[in-house]
Every structure is written in C-alpha cells, then in structure tokens.
Amino acid sequence: YMVYDLSTADIAPEVHRSRMVYSGPGYSYRTDNHSNANGGMSLGVAREIFDSLPGAEVVSYMRYGRMVYAGATTAKGSRRQLSYADENLWKIYDIRFLAGRPFTTEEYAADRDVLVITDLIARREFGSAEEAVGKNLFINFRPVRVVGVTEDVSSLFIWAFSDMWRPYDPQDTGDLTQSEGVTGPFTAMLLRRPGVSPDEVKEQIAKAVARVNERLHEYTFELKDV
C-alpha cells in the first residue's frame, strides 16, 4: 500500500498527480507503407497540439533529460542528470527553493545560460545553497550561471526528478527535413482544469493530433501514450 500510495497519490513535489496528463514521446511513420518509423515529438508539434487545449490549465514542455558532466571546475565533477524545461515546470511541481529563484519567462524566451540545481550538487560543489547562487557550474565543461537551488528530489518521483534544470531553446524546431518536422525530443505535461475529466482531455488531444495529420503530406503522427 505504501509503494502504491507513493507512486499515485498527490505527494510533494508531484502534488497535482490527480489532475496531471502526460503526453508520452509520440511516434511517426510514412503513411503509405508504415516505413521510416521514428519515435519522438518536436516542440513545434507539441505546441500545436497542447497550447490551445481548452481543458488544460497549465502546459509545460520538457526535453528529454540526459547525463552530463557537472562540476564547479573543469577538473573535478560528476555525472548528473540535466533536464531541459520551461518556466511552467515550477507551476506544475511543488519543488521548494532553498536559495535563489527559478529561471524567468524572459530568461527562457531568450535561451539564457542559466541553471537551477539541487541542494546535493550545491553543497558538494560550492559548500551551501546560498554560496552556489550566482556562481558558474560547468556543464560538459561549459560555464552556466546558477540562479536557484532547490531541495533534493527523490528519483522515486520519475516525472519531477532531476539533478539540474535549464531552459531549452524555445526556437528548437528540430530536424525539419525528417518526417515533415514532427519528430523531436520533447514531451508535454499538463494540469487539467477543475471539473475537466481525463477522458475529455484525451478527446481534445486526439482532435488536435488529427488536425496535425490533416496538414501532413507523407507522414502520420500518433500519440498513443497519453
């Protein structure tokens, strides 16, 4: 019961689980023969589907997390998970800040080199959360400015978990030469409006996916994992 509750209940930082909908990665293929199949969803297609959903209160897009080098110097660091997110991530998850702040809408829109890290990294690399704010952390040997430090997030929370977050490029259109531009490394998360059921949102998403496919010439895009 404890394991089930931890995985499903509204527990910080995933305090809105009962109202959350997750997109899954998406899938595309050539319509005529189902060849050239590719997993993934581009940011453009994700926005086309989710930005105007009437049942969504807040929508956040995330680029797949990856393991990177992270250290206060280029000589000593460790491998940590870095996730790329937008400013709405902090509205969906209740991740408490110990020092500093989240990256702002302006920083996200300008694709600034700013970073939010967890307390574990702050203490290991800089001594404390307060000392970390304003310092550079080297991400794959490139300096990125720390603007905020959060409490540590347990890996048991598979959606909210990361060691670090930074803004993705809002102009990331993906490879427009492949699959008519529908593939990419993004997923969507949304918070349902009060009174809107999961089935209603799924129906709205299905209609939006159908509109995407109406404009495609050679490919079909599917989003089965919602």
C-alpha positions as a Markdown table, in Angstrom:
| # | Residue | x | y | z |
|---|---|---|---|---|
| 1 | Tyr | 0.0 | 0.0 | 0.0 |
| 2 | Met | 2.8 | 2.4 | 0.8 |
| 3 | Val | 4.5 | 1.8 | -2.5 |
| 4 | Tyr | 1.3 | 2.2 | -4.4 |
| 5 | Asp | 0.5 | 5.4 | -2.5 |
| 6 | Leu | 3.9 | 6.9 | -3.1 |
| 7 | Ser | 3.5 | 6.2 | -6.8 |
| 8 | Thr | 0.0 | 7.5 | -7.3 |
| 9 | Ala | -1.1 | 10.0 | -4.5 |
| 10 | Asp | -0.7 | 13.7 | -4.6 |
| 11 | Ile | 2.6 | 13.9 | -2.8 |
| 12 | Ala | 5.2 | 16.7 | -2.9 |
| 13 | Pro | 6.7 | 17.6 | -5.3 |
| 14 | Glu | 4.2 | 15.8 | -7.6 |
| 15 | Val | 1.2 | 17.5 | -5.7 |
| 16 | His | -1.1 | 17.5 | -8.7 |
| 17 | Arg | -0.9 | 13.9 | -9.9 |
| 18 | Ser | -4.7 | 13.5 | -9.8 |
| 19 | Arg | -5.0 | 16.3 | -12.3 |
| 20 | Met | -2.0 | 15.6 | -14.5 |
| 21 | Val | -1.9 | 14.3 | -18.1 |
| 22 | Tyr | 1.4 | 13.3 | -19.7 |
| 23 | Ser | 1.9 | 13.1 | -23.4 |
| 24 | Gly | 4.3 | 10.2 | -24.0 |
| 25 | Pro | 7.0 | 10.6 | -26.7 |
| 26 | Gly | 5.0 | 10.3 | -29.9 |
| 27 | Tyr | 5.5 | 8.2 | -33.0 |
| 28 | Ser | 5.5 | 8.9 | -36.7 |
| 29 | Tyr | 5.8 | 6.8 | -39.9 |
| 30 | Arg | 5.3 | 7.1 | -43.7 |
| 31 | Thr | 1.5 | 6.8 | -44.2 |
| 32 | Asp | 1.6 | 4.7 | -47.4 |
| 33 | Asn | 3.7 | 1.8 | -46.1 |
| 34 | His | 4.5 | 2.4 | -42.4 |
| 35 | Ser | 8.2 | 2.7 | -43.2 |
| 36 | Asn | 10.7 | 5.1 | -41.8 |
| 37 | Ala | 9.2 | 5.0 | -38.3 |
| 38 | Asn | 10.6 | 7.3 | -35.7 |
| 39 | Gly | 9.8 | 7.9 | -32.1 |
| 40 | Gly | 9.7 | 11.4 | -30.6 |
| 41 | Met | 7.8 | 14.7 | -30.9 |
| 42 | Ser | 9.1 | 18.0 | -31.9 |
| 43 | Leu | 8.5 | 21.2 | -29.9 |
| 44 | Gly | 6.5 | 22.7 | -32.8 |
| 45 | Val | 4.1 | 19.8 | -33.0 |
| 46 | Ala | 3.8 | 19.6 | -29.2 |
| 47 | Arg | 2.8 | 23.2 | -29.1 |
| 48 | Glu | 0.4 | 22.7 | -32.0 |
| 49 | Ile | -1.4 | 20.0 | -30.0 |
| 50 | Phe | -1.3 | 21.3 | -26.4 |
| 51 | Asp | -1.0 | 25.1 | -26.4 |
| 52 | Ser | -4.7 | 25.7 | -27.1 |
| 53 | Leu | -6.3 | 22.7 | -25.3 |
| 54 | Pro | -9.5 | 24.1 | -23.6 |
| 55 | Gly | -9.2 | 21.5 | -20.8 |
| 56 | Ala | -5.6 | 22.5 | -19.8 |
| 57 | Glu | -4.9 | 25.0 | -17.0 |
| 58 | Val | -1.1 | 24.9 | -17.4 |
| 59 | Val | 1.1 | 23.2 | -20.0 |
| 60 | Ser | 4.8 | 22.6 | -19.7 |
| 61 | Tyr | 7.2 | 21.0 | -22.2 |
| 62 | Met | 10.3 | 19.2 | -21.3 |
| 63 | Arg | 13.2 | 18.0 | -23.4 |
| 64 | Tyr | 14.5 | 14.5 | -22.6 |
| 65 | Gly | 16.9 | 14.6 | -19.7 |
| 66 | Arg | 20.5 | 13.3 | -20.1 |
| 67 | Met | 23.6 | 12.6 | -18.1 |
| 68 | Val | 26.2 | 15.3 | -18.3 |
| 69 | Tyr | 29.4 | 16.3 | -16.6 |
| 70 | Ala | 28.7 | 18.9 | -13.8 |
| 71 | Gly | 31.4 | 20.5 | -11.7 |
| 72 | Ala | 32.5 | 23.8 | -10.1 |
| 73 | Thr | 35.7 | 23.4 | -12.1 |
| 74 | Thr | 36.6 | 21.6 | -15.3 |
| 75 | Ala | 38.9 | 19.4 | -13.4 |
| 76 | Lys | 36.6 | 17.8 | -10.8 |
| 77 | Gly | 32.9 | 17.0 | -11.2 |
| 78 | Ser | 30.5 | 14.1 | -11.6 |
| 79 | Arg | 27.8 | 12.8 | -13.9 |
| 80 | Arg | 24.4 | 14.2 | -13.2 |
| 81 | Gln | 21.0 | 14.3 | -14.8 |
| 82 | Leu | 20.2 | 17.5 | -16.6 |
| 83 | Ser | 16.6 | 18.2 | -17.8 |
| 84 | Tyr | 15.5 | 21.0 | -20.2 |
| 85 | Ala | 12.3 | 22.7 | -19.2 |
| 86 | Asp | 10.3 | 25.9 | -19.4 |
| 87 | Glu | 9.1 | 28.3 | -16.7 |
| 88 | Asn | 5.8 | 26.4 | -16.3 |
| 89 | Leu | 7.6 | 23.4 | -14.7 |
| 90 | Trp | 7.6 | 25.3 | -11.4 |
| 91 | Lys | 3.8 | 25.8 | -11.6 |
| 92 | Ile | 3.1 | 22.1 | -12.1 |
| 93 | Tyr | 5.6 | 20.7 | -9.5 |
| 94 | Asp | 5.9 | 21.9 | -5.9 |
| 95 | Ile | 9.7 | 21.9 | -5.8 |
| 96 | Arg | 10.8 | 24.1 | -2.9 |
| 97 | Phe | 13.6 | 26.6 | -3.4 |
| 98 | Leu | 16.3 | 26.9 | -0.7 |
| 99 | Ala | 18.1 | 29.8 | -2.3 |
| 100 | Gly | 17.8 | 31.9 | -5.4 |
| 101 | Arg | 14.9 | 31.5 | -7.8 |
| 102 | Pro | 13.6 | 29.7 | -10.9 |
| 103 | Phe | 14.6 | 30.9 | -14.3 |
| 104 | Thr | 12.2 | 33.5 | -15.5 |
| 105 | Thr | 10.0 | 33.7 | -18.6 |
| 106 | Glu | 12.4 | 36.3 | -20.0 |
| 107 | Glu | 15.4 | 34.0 | -19.5 |
| 108 | Tyr | 13.5 | 31.1 | -21.0 |
| 109 | Ala | 12.4 | 33.2 | -24.1 |
| 110 | Ala | 16.0 | 34.4 | -24.6 |
| 111 | Asp | 17.5 | 30.9 | -24.2 |
| 112 | Arg | 19.8 | 32.2 | -21.5 |
| 113 | Asp | 22.7 | 30.1 | -20.0 |
| 114 | Val | 21.1 | 29.8 | -16.5 |
| 115 | Leu | 20.7 | 26.8 | -14.3 |
| 116 | Val | 18.7 | 25.5 | -11.3 |
| 117 | Ile | 20.4 | 22.8 | -9.3 |
| 118 | Thr | 19.5 | 20.7 | -6.3 |
| 119 | Asp | 20.9 | 21.1 | -2.8 |
| 120 | Leu | 23.1 | 18.0 | -3.1 |
| 121 | Ile | 25.0 | 19.5 | -6.0 |
| 122 | Ala | 25.2 | 22.9 | -4.4 |
| 123 | Arg | 26.7 | 21.5 | -1.2 |
| 124 | Arg | 29.1 | 19.2 | -3.0 |
| 125 | Glu | 30.4 | 21.8 | -5.4 |
| 126 | Phe | 30.0 | 25.1 | -3.6 |
| 127 | Gly | 29.6 | 24.3 | 0.1 |
| 128 | Ser | 26.0 | 25.5 | 0.5 |
| 129 | Ala | 22.9 | 26.5 | -1.4 |
| 130 | Glu | 23.5 | 30.2 | -0.7 |
| 131 | Glu | 27.1 | 30.0 | -1.9 |
| 132 | Ala | 26.0 | 28.4 | -5.2 |
| 133 | Val | 23.7 | 31.2 | -6.4 |
| 134 | Gly | 25.4 | 33.4 | -8.9 |
| 135 | Lys | 28.3 | 31.0 | -9.4 |
| 136 | Asn | 29.2 | 29.2 | -12.6 |
| 137 | Leu | 28.7 | 25.4 | -12.8 |
| 138 | Phe | 30.5 | 23.7 | -15.7 |
| 139 | Ile | 28.1 | 21.6 | -17.7 |
| 140 | Asn | 30.0 | 19.4 | -20.1 |
| 141 | Phe | 32.9 | 21.9 | -19.5 |
| 142 | Arg | 30.9 | 25.0 | -20.4 |
| 143 | Pro | 30.1 | 27.5 | -17.7 |
| 144 | Val | 26.4 | 28.1 | -16.8 |
| 145 | Arg | 25.3 | 30.5 | -14.2 |
| 146 | Val | 23.3 | 29.1 | -11.2 |
| 147 | Val | 20.2 | 31.2 | -10.4 |
| 148 | Gly | 18.5 | 28.8 | -8.0 |
| 149 | Val | 18.9 | 25.9 | -5.7 |
| 150 | Thr | 16.1 | 23.5 | -4.8 |
| 151 | Glu | 15.6 | 20.8 | -2.2 |
| 152 | Asp | 16.7 | 17.4 | -3.4 |
| 153 | Val | 14.1 | 15.5 | -5.5 |
| 154 | Ser | 13.9 | 11.7 | -5.0 |
| 155 | Ser | 14.3 | 9.6 | -8.1 |
| 156 | Leu | 11.1 | 7.8 | -6.9 |
| 157 | Phe | 9.3 | 10.8 | -8.5 |
| 158 | Ile | 10.0 | 9.8 | -12.1 |
| 159 | Trp | 8.4 | 12.9 | -13.6 |
| 160 | Ala | 9.7 | 15.6 | -11.3 |
| 161 | Phe | 13.1 | 14.1 | -10.7 |
| 162 | Ser | 16.3 | 15.8 | -12.0 |
| 163 | Asp | 19.6 | 16.9 | -10.6 |
| 164 | Met | 19.5 | 20.1 | -12.6 |
| 165 | Trp | 17.2 | 22.1 | -14.9 |
| 166 | Arg | 17.9 | 24.7 | -17.6 |
| 167 | Pro | 15.8 | 26.3 | -20.2 |
| 168 | Tyr | 15.6 | 24.6 | -23.6 |
| 169 | Asp | 15.8 | 26.7 | -26.7 |
| 170 | Pro | 12.2 | 28.0 | -27.4 |
| 171 | Gln | 13.2 | 28.2 | -31.1 |
| 172 | Asp | 14.1 | 24.5 | -31.2 |
| 173 | Thr | 12.3 | 23.4 | -34.3 |
| 174 | Gly | 14.0 | 20.0 | -34.6 |
| 175 | Asp | 15.0 | 18.4 | -37.9 |
| 176 | Leu | 12.5 | 19.8 | -40.4 |
| 177 | Thr | 14.0 | 17.6 | -43.1 |
| 178 | Gln | 12.9 | 14.4 | -41.3 |
| 179 | Ser | 9.3 | 13.1 | -41.0 |
| 180 | Glu | 8.0 | 16.6 | -42.0 |
| 181 | Gly | 9.3 | 18.1 | -38.8 |
| 182 | Val | 7.2 | 16.1 | -36.4 |
| 183 | Thr | 9.9 | 14.2 | -34.6 |
| 184 | Gly | 12.0 | 15.5 | -31.7 |
| 185 | Pro | 13.0 | 15.1 | -28.1 |
| 186 | Phe | 10.0 | 16.7 | -26.3 |
| 187 | Thr | 7.2 | 15.6 | -24.1 |
| 188 | Ala | 4.3 | 17.6 | -22.7 |
| 189 | Met | 2.8 | 17.7 | -19.2 |
| 190 | Leu | -0.5 | 19.4 | -18.4 |
| 191 | Leu | -2.6 | 20.2 | -15.4 |
| 192 | Arg | -6.3 | 19.7 | -16.1 |
| 193 | Arg | -8.7 | 22.4 | -15.3 |
| 194 | Pro | -11.0 | 21.7 | -12.3 |
| 195 | Gly | -14.1 | 19.7 | -13.4 |
| 196 | Val | -12.5 | 18.5 | -16.7 |
| 197 | Ser | -12.1 | 14.7 | -16.8 |
| 198 | Pro | -9.1 | 12.8 | -18.2 |
| 199 | Asp | -11.3 | 11.4 | -20.9 |
| 200 | Glu | -12.4 | 14.9 | -22.0 |
| 201 | Val | -8.7 | 16.0 | -22.3 |
| 202 | Lys | -7.8 | 12.8 | -24.2 |
| 203 | Glu | -10.6 | 13.6 | -26.7 |
| 204 | Gln | -9.3 | 17.1 | -27.1 |
| 205 | Ile | -5.8 | 15.8 | -27.7 |
| 206 | Ala | -7.0 | 13.2 | -30.2 |
| 207 | Lys | -8.7 | 16.0 | -32.2 |
| 208 | Ala | -5.6 | 18.2 | -32.1 |
| 209 | Val | -3.5 | 15.2 | -33.4 |
| 210 | Ala | -6.0 | 14.7 | -36.2 |
| 211 | Arg | -5.6 | 18.3 | -37.2 |
| 212 | Val | -1.8 | 17.8 | -37.3 |
| 213 | Asn | -2.2 | 14.8 | -39.6 |
| 214 | Glu | -4.6 | 16.8 | -41.9 |
| 215 | Arg | -1.7 | 19.1 | -42.8 |
| 216 | Leu | 0.9 | 16.3 | -43.2 |
| 217 | His | 1.5 | 15.0 | -46.8 |
| 218 | Glu | 3.6 | 11.9 | -46.4 |
| 219 | Tyr | 3.7 | 11.0 | -42.7 |
| 220 | Thr | 1.3 | 10.1 | -39.9 |
| 221 | Phe | 1.8 | 11.2 | -36.3 |
| 222 | Glu | 0.5 | 9.3 | -33.4 |
| 223 | Leu | 0.3 | 10.0 | -29.6 |
| 224 | Lys | -0.8 | 6.8 | -28.1 |
| 225 | Asp | 0.6 | 7.0 | -24.6 |
| 226 | Val | -1.5 | 9.9 | -23.2 |
